[in-house]
Amino acid sequence: MQWLCDWLTAPPSFSILGFVVLAALCILGTIGFAVWVVLAREEPDVADAEALQRITARDESAAQHVHSELNGQTGRGRSTVTDRVR
């Protein structure tokens, strides 16, 4: 722990080389992140689009089931779906 006390009481002098290395790393990281964001795919593949359509249809079916069950429980309409959609 003596080294820590020595370093805190008399820190090393400013090093321009250390500053340049840290600045270069920050700039390279920023540029790398920007390139990664630009080159990242935004459009799903055809298989992904088909899977998304299946999932959306299943979610809409489940939502319709919940809606009809709630209507049936509150007396606002008949519950036409008898078994739970999964």
QUITARA-V129876 format. One record per helix or strand of 3 or more residues. SS is the DSSP state (~ for helix, > for strand). FROM is the first residue (numbers start at 0). TO is the last residue. Records with the same first field share a line. If there is no record, write none. Layout:
SS = FROM-TO ; FROM-TO
//
This chain:
~ = 1-8 ; 15-38 ; 45-73
//
